[in-house]
Amino acid sequence: NLSRGLQGSFVQRKIVFSRLVFSNQYIGSGYDPSMMSGENTASQTFNYLAFSAGLNWSYNAKENILVANEQTKANIGVAVFNINEPKQVYLRDYSSSMAIKAVFHGDLLYTFHGTNIGIAPSYILQFQGKNKELIAGTFIKYYIKDDSKYTGIILRSSVNFGAFYRYGDALILC
């Protein structure tokens, strides 16, 4: 199955500069909120339109005989955000365009023949301007209950254990 999507957003942002704290508002004895910050602040509110699009391919093969509940599922997708690179105006003399964000993701679910065990690896890769992030890992699934074969009322349930890694930063144990 191949699906596609489009998204349009109207975004409204607001900054309340009176609630911000700046370093030049600190004097020898502490913070003085009555001191002027000296910052060149813009209008408190600004709006913009943002557009996004994406594609996703999904596959689902499930064996539905009475004694087996084997399953293979896969998803691979890509999405692009801020296609029109909207401008943000936080300061009077400065505005910046939001960089286009690209997101790639994928996941797989595979149950092993004749067992109650499955594996579910996945990843997400994101780029925006000079920033990038990669998170990848897997779950090991132990199925404790299968789907009801005839009514569909009882859904398959599992206990999951896994580990993921955010490249260059953190190990995530689940």
Solvent accessible surface area in square Angstrom, and as a share of the most:
residue,aa,sasa,rsa
1,N,132,0.67
2,L,119,0.59
3,S,53,0.34
4,R,201,0.74
5,G,38,0.37
6,L,160,0.80
7,Q,102,0.45
8,G,54,0.52
9,S,33,0.21
10,F,140,0.58
11,V,36,0.21
12,Q,121,0.54
13,R,87,0.32
14,K,138,0.59
15,I,37,0.19
16,V,55,0.32
17,F,29,0.12
18,S,103,0.67
19,R,196,0.71
20,L,77,0.38
21,V,81,0.47
22,F,46,0.19
23,S,100,0.65
24,N,76,0.39
25,Q,14,0.06
26,Y,122,0.46
27,I,87,0.44
28,G,92,0.89
29,S,111,0.72
30,G,29,0.28
31,Y,85,0.32
32,D,38,0.20
33,P,94,0.59
34,S,94,0.61
35,M,68,0.30
36,M,170,0.76
37,S,21,0.14
38,G,70,0.68
39,E,83,0.37
40,N,64,0.33
41,T,26,0.15
42,A,7,0.06
43,S,76,0.49
44,Q,79,0.35
45,T,50,0.29
46,F,24,0.10
47,N,80,0.41
48,Y,21,0.08
49,L,96,0.48
50,A,12,0.09
51,F,92,0.38
52,S,14,0.09
53,A,33,0.25
54,G,22,0.22
55,L,88,0.44
56,N,39,0.20
57,W,110,0.39
58,S,31,0.20
59,Y,102,0.39
60,N,97,0.50
61,A,40,0.31
62,K,73,0.31
63,E,73,0.33
64,N,109,0.56
65,I,90,0.46
66,L,116,0.58
67,V,137,0.78
68,A,17,0.13
69,N,12,0.06
70,E,33,0.15
71,Q,21,0.09
72,T,38,0.22
73,K,72,0.31
74,A,15,0.12
75,N,42,0.21
76,I,98,0.50
77,G,6,0.06
78,V,48,0.27
79,A,21,0.16
80,V,50,0.29
81,F,70,0.29
82,N,15,0.08
83,I,80,0.41
84,N,67,0.34
85,E,81,0.36
86,P,9,0.05
87,K,122,0.52
88,Q,25,0.11
89,V,54,0.31
90,Y,71,0.27
91,L,66,0.33
92,R,157,0.57
93,D,124,0.64
94,Y,133,0.51
95,S,49,0.32
96,S,40,0.26
97,S,55,0.35
98,M,35,0.16
99,A,36,0.28
100,I,73,0.37
101,K,57,0.24
102,A,23,0.18
103,V,15,0.08
104,F,77,0.32
105,H,61,0.27
106,G,5,0.05
107,D,58,0.30
108,L,67,0.33
109,L,29,0.14
110,Y,86,0.33
111,T,5,0.03
112,F,85,0.35
113,H,144,0.64
114,G,72,0.69
115,T,68,0.40
116,N,74,0.38
117,I,74,0.37
118,G,0,0.00
119,I,51,0.26
120,A,18,0.14
121,P,46,0.29
122,S,36,0.23
123,Y,84,0.32
124,I,57,0.29
125,L,50,0.25
126,Q,36,0.16
127,F,79,0.33
128,Q,54,0.24
129,G,60,0.57
130,K,191,0.81
131,N,100,0.51
132,K,152,0.65
133,E,51,0.23
134,L,65,0.32
135,I,39,0.20
136,A,41,0.32
137,G,20,0.19
138,T,43,0.25
139,F,63,0.26
140,I,80,0.41
141,K,34,0.14
142,Y,105,0.40
143,Y,10,0.04
144,I,110,0.56
145,K,108,0.46
146,D,63,0.32
147,D,31,0.16
148,S,29,0.19
149,K,69,0.29
150,Y,186,0.71
151,T,96,0.56
152,G,46,0.44
153,I,140,0.71
154,I,86,0.44
155,L,131,0.65
156,R,44,0.16
157,S,45,0.29
158,S,32,0.20
159,V,64,0.37
160,N,63,0.32
161,F,127,0.53
162,G,16,0.16
163,A,40,0.31
164,F,27,0.11
165,Y,104,0.39
166,R,91,0.33
167,Y,164,0.62
168,G,66,0.64
169,D,89,0.46
170,A,34,0.26
171,L,115,0.57
172,I,70,0.36
173,L,137,0.68
174,C,73,0.43
